[in-house]
Amino acid sequence: MVPPTDPLFPGYAKENHLLDIHLGEPYNCAVTLLVHSMPYQGQYPLLLVSPYQDAPCAFPQTFLVKVYDPRYITRRYRESIPWSHQPETVAQHTIATVDLGEFDDSAMPDDDDPVACELYYQRFCAEDARRERTAYATLEHLQGNGIPRCFGSGHLSLQSRSVRPPVLLIEHISDAQTMEQLCKDRAALVQAMPSILPSAWRIFRECWEHGVEHNDVHFRNILATPAQHPTSIVLIDFSESFFREECEPGEWKRYLDHAYFGVKIPVARAAQVSRSEVERFVPADTRLESKSPR
């Protein structure tokens, strides 16, 4: 977990601290922070919260708030781009008043231009939030049965900053371990393979058939549940998703091939079995080779 002394520790992520979330007029929601980071946290803060007593919406007792905060995205610290308040404010004003056109996430600015960097990261976070919202909306039929349930989206209100980071309210899958953790125990993995592999292929196929490619398939983004004796998987973190309707001709099939091998090969290696042995547990009608989505 991220320690409080880490630069990636959000200043607002203090236990028992109240967070004000705007879900769109006229709905606001106050939540109490319980845990400031999760074991499977990606590049954005992932906070375990409970609804405050006057929350107007029907939420479970605990859930996760994913905060697409440009100040605390891990990517900027890997690239040594420090945050500062004034450039963030200028960048936010620019976004609010200027038509900047379509965002190109490959156009990373020079790190000696702090306003351009803040502008880039604010737009980067907004685009990731859009992708994940779109994925959950498109895959609504899988919520609670292959992906977490999504309870809504909005913005986090921060009194000390000009930005209102996008947030997504997501189900907390408490009784689970990541596939990364499971693959460290070969015996447990081999025992779970007959159940979790068909589950994985079913979920991937459902995503592909509905035009969603996860695009960030690694074992921290796949939860095996229940934790002690896994029988199914839950796919998480759709912030890098691609969508069939937004792809160029031929681009869609390349994403599918990458995702397919991105799961099959590491599972085979961790279990110390051949790829054909992994295929044995996958029903024929869920294999990408035999039923390639169009």
LUMBA-214466 format. One line per 8 residues: number of its first residue (from 0); for each residue x negated, y negated, z negated of C-alpha. Coordinates in nm, 4 decimals. Each point is the difference from the previous one (the first is absolute). Last residue first. Layout:
N
NUM	X,Y,Z ~ ... $
END
This chain:
294
293	1.5731,0.9331,3.5722 ~ -0.0571,0.2292,-0.2954 ~ -0.2280,0.2981,0.0655 ~ 0.1739,0.3243,-0.0822 ~ -0.2302,0.2993,0.0478 ~ -0.3320,-0.1800,-0.0431 ~ 0.1347,-0.2164,-0.2833 ~ 0.0972,0.3012,-0.2021 $
285	0.3389,-0.0287,-0.1687 ~ 0.1837,0.2526,0.2166 ~ -0.2640,0.2648,-0.0672 ~ 0.0425,-0.0077,-0.3764 ~ -0.3275,-0.1009,-0.1684 ~ -0.1438,0.2497,-0.2468 ~ -0.1973,0.1912,0.2621 ~ -0.1397,-0.3280,0.1328 $
277	-0.2189,-0.0273,-0.3107 ~ -0.1442,0.3432,0.0735 ~ -0.0631,-0.1104,0.3591 ~ -0.1958,-0.2938,-0.1354 ~ -0.2291,0.2438,-0.1764 ~ -0.0168,0.0284,-0.3771 ~ -0.2144,-0.1619,-0.2662 ~ 0.3070,-0.1508,-0.1700 $
269	-0.1644,-0.3416,0.0038 ~ -0.1183,0.0434,0.3585 ~ 0.3365,0.1202,0.1286 ~ 0.1796,-0.2837,-0.1761 ~ -0.2488,-0.2508,0.1437 ~ 0.0619,0.1313,0.3572 ~ 0.3808,0.0094,-0.0080 ~ 0.0601,-0.3457,-0.1415 $
261	-0.1955,-0.2378,0.2218 ~ 0.0477,0.2420,0.2884 ~ 0.3686,-0.0873,0.0193 ~ -0.0418,-0.3688,-0.0736 ~ -0.2558,-0.0508,0.2771 ~ 0.2079,0.1892,0.2571 ~ 0.3051,-0.2058,-0.0873 ~ -0.1843,-0.3289,0.0325 $
253	-0.1302,0.0984,0.3433 ~ 0.3529,0.0876,0.1149 ~ 0.1263,-0.3503,-0.0844 ~ -0.2743,-0.1833,0.1907 ~ 0.0820,0.1635,0.3318 ~ 0.2180,-0.2900,0.1126 ~ -0.0465,-0.2970,-0.2396 ~ 0.1534,0.0228,-0.3441 $
245	0.2582,-0.2285,-0.1664 ~ 0.3036,0.2249,0.0602 ~ -0.1942,0.3016,-0.1268 ~ -0.0754,-0.1646,-0.3296 ~ -0.3335,-0.0260,-0.1748 ~ -0.0462,0.0249,-0.3733 ~ -0.2832,-0.1646,-0.1923 ~ 0.2092,-0.0940,-0.3046 $
237	0.1704,0.3402,-0.0140 ~ -0.1376,0.0921,-0.3431 ~ 0.1456,0.3358,-0.1118 ~ 0.0791,0.3467,0.1382 ~ 0.1572,0.2352,-0.2535 ~ -0.0905,0.3673,0.0023 ~ 0.1724,0.3222,-0.0942 ~ -0.0405,0.3121,-0.2156 $
229	-0.2701,-0.1100,-0.2411 ~ -0.0507,0.2065,-0.3167 ~ -0.1360,-0.2263,-0.2752 ~ 0.0561,-0.3393,0.1641 ~ 0.3500,0.0542,0.1330 ~ -0.0668,-0.1250,0.2611 ~ -0.2937,-0.0594,0.2323 ~ -0.0533,-0.3664,0.0890 $
221	-0.1478,-0.1011,0.3352 ~ -0.1529,-0.3463,0.0352 ~ -0.3080,0.0877,-0.2039 ~ -0.0535,0.2913,0.2396 ~ -0.0495,-0.2094,0.3096 ~ 0.2399,-0.0963,0.2753 ~ -0.0127,-0.3709,0.0688 ~ 0.1836,-0.0242,0.3334 $
213	0.3455,0.0822,-0.1424 ~ 0.1533,0.0384,0.3457 ~ 0.3674,-0.0950,0.0191 ~ 0.2183,0.0541,0.3071 ~ 0.2855,0.1971,-0.1527 ~ -0.1275,0.3260,0.1471 ~ -0.3471,-0.0814,-0.1304 ~ 0.1179,-0.0563,-0.3575 $
205	0.2143,0.3132,0.0001 ~ -0.2948,0.1970,0.1386 ~ -0.2302,-0.1290,-0.2722 ~ 0.2541,0.0902,-0.2685 ~ 0.0588,0.3503,0.1318 ~ -0.3739,0.0547,0.0470 ~ -0.0680,-0.0899,-0.3614 ~ 0.2750,0.2216,-0.1417 $
197	-0.1178,0.2926,0.2131 ~ -0.3485,-0.0578,-0.1488 ~ 0.1201,-0.0440,-0.3582 ~ 0.1677,0.3349,-0.0472 ~ -0.2361,0.2637,0.1436 ~ -0.2977,-0.2213,-0.0997 ~ 0.0734,-0.0169,-0.3740 ~ -0.1858,0.3148,-0.1050 $
189	-0.2966,-0.0869,0.2216 ~ -0.0085,-0.3493,-0.1487 ~ 0.0183,0.1257,-0.3590 ~ -0.2899,0.2396,0.0614 ~ -0.2045,-0.2669,0.1793 ~ 0.0309,-0.2573,-0.2769 ~ -0.1638,-0.3150,0.1390 ~ 0.2571,0.0034,0.2808 $
181	0.2756,-0.0756,-0.2509 ~ -0.1620,-0.3256,-0.1095 ~ -0.0359,-0.1288,0.3560 ~ 0.3500,0.1265,0.0723 ~ 0.1101,-0.2487,-0.2617 ~ 0.1718,0.1212,-0.3126 ~ 0.3670,-0.0159,-0.0860 ~ 0.2542,-0.0208,-0.2799 $
173	0.0304,-0.3789,-0.0209 ~ 0.1228,-0.0822,0.3499 ~ 0.0808,-0.3669,-0.0689 ~ 0.2579,-0.1200,0.2526 ~ -0.0861,-0.3168,0.1872 ~ 0.0709,-0.3721,-0.0228 ~ -0.1905,-0.1837,0.2738 ~ -0.1566,-0.3391,-0.0565 $
165	-0.1000,-0.2933,0.2198 ~ -0.2391,-0.2458,-0.1654 ~ 0.1464,-0.3434,-0.0787 ~ -0.2854,-0.2346,0.0811 ~ -0.0442,-0.3454,-0.1516 ~ -0.1611,0.1241,-0.3197 ~ 0.0262,-0.0704,-0.3742 ~ 0.3716,0.0673,-0.0388 $
157	-0.0036,0.3361,0.1768 ~ 0.3326,0.1331,0.1328 ~ -0.0328,0.3465,0.1522 ~ 0.1843,0.0413,0.3269 ~ 0.2655,0.2352,0.1333 ~ 0.0603,0.3637,0.0772 ~ 0.2510,0.2640,-0.0977 ~ 0.0551,0.3261,-0.1844 $
149	-0.2117,0.2240,0.2225 ~ 0.0205,0.3710,-0.0723 ~ -0.3285,0.1818,0.0302 ~ -0.0764,0.2096,0.3098 ~ 0.0721,0.3650,0.0710 ~ 0.3482,0.0488,-0.1399 ~ 0.0737,-0.2993,-0.2231 ~ -0.0045,-0.2297,0.3013 $
141	-0.0123,0.2153,0.3125 ~ 0.3341,-0.1209,0.1458 ~ -0.1138,-0.3616,-0.0481 ~ -0.2899,0.0609,0.2369 ~ 0.0580,-0.3081,0.2174 ~ 0.0579,-0.2237,-0.3029 ~ -0.3027,0.1409,-0.1817 ~ -0.2205,-0.0450,0.3063 $
133	0.1239,-0.3527,0.0677 ~ -0.0672,-0.1089,-0.3568 ~ -0.3498,0.1526,0.0220 ~ -0.0801,-0.1728,0.3253 ~ 0.1302,-0.3357,-0.1170 ~ -0.2046,0.0208,-0.3205 ~ -0.3129,0.0793,0.2008 ~ 0.0726,-0.2988,0.2248 $
125	0.0452,-0.2346,-0.2963 ~ -0.3237,0.1265,-0.1527 ~ -0.1975,-0.0662,0.3193 ~ 0.1643,-0.3416,0.0386 ~ -0.1109,-0.1023,-0.3479 ~ -0.3402,0.1580,0.0569 ~ -0.0645,-0.1874,0.3251 ~ 0.1151,-0.3370,-0.1316 $
117	-0.2173,0.0456,-0.3063 ~ -0.2981,0.0760,0.2247 ~ 0.0730,-0.2972,0.2274 ~ 0.0153,-0.2257,-0.3055 ~ -0.3270,0.1418,-0.1374 ~ -0.2020,-0.0531,0.3216 ~ -0.3477,0.1371,-0.0827 ~ 0.1340,0.3567,0.0159 $
109	0.0442,-0.0275,0.3752 ~ 0.3496,0.0987,0.1095 ~ 0.1254,0.3591,0.0516 ~ 0.1841,0.0321,0.3295 ~ 0.0731,0.3742,-0.0262 ~ 0.3213,-0.0666,-0.1937 ~ 0.1512,-0.1828,0.2968 ~ 0.3103,-0.1878,-0.1153 $
101	0.2506,-0.1130,0.2611 ~ 0.0546,-0.3742,0.0309 ~ -0.1328,-0.2596,-0.2429 ~ 0.3079,-0.2236,0.0028 ~ -0.1016,-0.2651,-0.2541 ~ 0.1834,-0.1318,-0.3081 ~ 0.0366,0.2849,-0.2498 ~ -0.3103,0.1890,0.1123 $
93	-0.2058,-0.3179,-0.0178 ~ 0.1312,-0.0816,-0.3482 ~ -0.1009,0.3486,-0.1198 ~ -0.3469,-0.0456,0.1467 ~ -0.0455,-0.3334,-0.1767 ~ 0.1105,0.1506,-0.3324 ~ -0.2289,0.3025,0.0389 ~ -0.2906,-0.2296,0.0920 $
85	0.0592,-0.1942,-0.3256 ~ 0.0295,0.3020,-0.2289 ~ -0.3122,0.2002,0.0803 ~ -0.0477,0.3672,0.0837 ~ -0.3375,0.1592,0.0706 ~ -0.0689,0.1734,0.3337 ~ -0.2624,0.2666,-0.0719 ~ 0.1164,0.2413,0.2758 $
77	0.0757,0.2753,-0.2508 ~ 0.1538,-0.2742,-0.2103 ~ 0.2359,-0.1067,0.2790 ~ 0.1065,0.3595,0.0651 ~ 0.1088,0.0597,-0.3586 ~ 0.2996,-0.2332,0.0324 ~ 0.0162,-0.2033,-0.3202 ~ 0.0268,-0.3590,0.1226 $
69	0.2024,0.0890,0.3081 ~ 0.2737,0.1501,-0.2197 ~ 0.2137,0.2657,0.1619 ~ 0.1453,0.1051,-0.3365 ~ 0.1401,0.3526,-0.0283 ~ 0.2478,0.0198,-0.2848 ~ 0.0524,0.3492,-0.1342 ~ 0.2975,0.1392,-0.1921 $
61	0.1151,0.0649,-0.3551 ~ 0.3440,0.0344,-0.1583 ~ 0.1617,0.0203,0.3419 ~ 0.1381,-0.3167,0.1590 ~ 0.3577,-0.1264,0.0284 ~ -0.0315,-0.3693,0.0737 ~ 0.0737,-0.3024,-0.2171 ~ -0.3050,0.0365,-0.2289 $
53	0.1015,-0.1490,-0.3359 ~ -0.1746,0.2575,-0.2190 ~ -0.3232,-0.0053,0.1977 ~ -0.0483,0.2735,0.2561 ~ -0.2952,0.2332,-0.0669 ~ -0.3366,-0.0284,0.1695 ~ -0.2888,0.2048,0.1390 ~ -0.2157,-0.2304,0.2107 $
45	-0.1748,0.0770,0.3276 ~ -0.2505,-0.2707,0.0924 ~ -0.0996,0.0322,0.3673 ~ -0.2860,0.1899,0.1664 ~ 0.1291,0.3416,-0.0979 ~ 0.1142,0.1119,-0.3445 ~ 0.0090,0.3781,-0.0412 ~ -0.1082,-0.0026,-0.3662 $
37	0.2405,-0.2886,-0.0747 ~ -0.0722,-0.3549,-0.1126 ~ 0.1348,-0.2596,-0.2448 ~ 0.2141,0.2282,-0.2167 ~ 0.3159,-0.1115,-0.1858 ~ 0.0910,-0.3375,0.1514 ~ 0.3451,-0.1227,-0.0984 ~ 0.2298,-0.0943,0.2867 $
29	0.2111,-0.3067,0.0750 ~ 0.2174,0.0228,0.3099 ~ 0.1373,-0.2781,0.2146 ~ 0.2930,0.0234,0.2380 ~ 0.1774,-0.3040,0.1412 ~ -0.1722,-0.0197,0.2366 ~ -0.2649,0.2510,0.0974 ~ -0.1720,0.2596,-0.2167 $
21	-0.2033,-0.2497,-0.2014 ~ -0.2155,0.1722,-0.2606 ~ -0.0943,-0.1649,-0.3295 ~ -0.2559,0.1974,-0.1983 ~ 0.0163,0.0309,-0.3786 ~ -0.3190,0.1107,-0.1774 ~ 0.0252,0.3132,-0.2145 ~ -0.3434,0.1076,0.1266 $
13	-0.1834,-0.2704,0.1909 ~ -0.0077,-0.0003,0.3773 ~ 0.0440,-0.3744,0.0610 ~ -0.3747,-0.0611,0.0216 ~ -0.0269,0.2750,0.2572 ~ -0.2971,0.2364,-0.0569 ~ -0.1933,0.0083,0.3273 ~ -0.2795,-0.2127,-0.1450 $
5	-0.0520,0.2833,-0.2560 ~ -0.0050,-0.0970,-0.3680 ~ 0.3562,0.1281,-0.0537 ~ -0.1028,0.3488,0.1179 ~ 0.1453,0.1413,0.3265 ~ 0.1037,0.3628,-0.0509 $
END
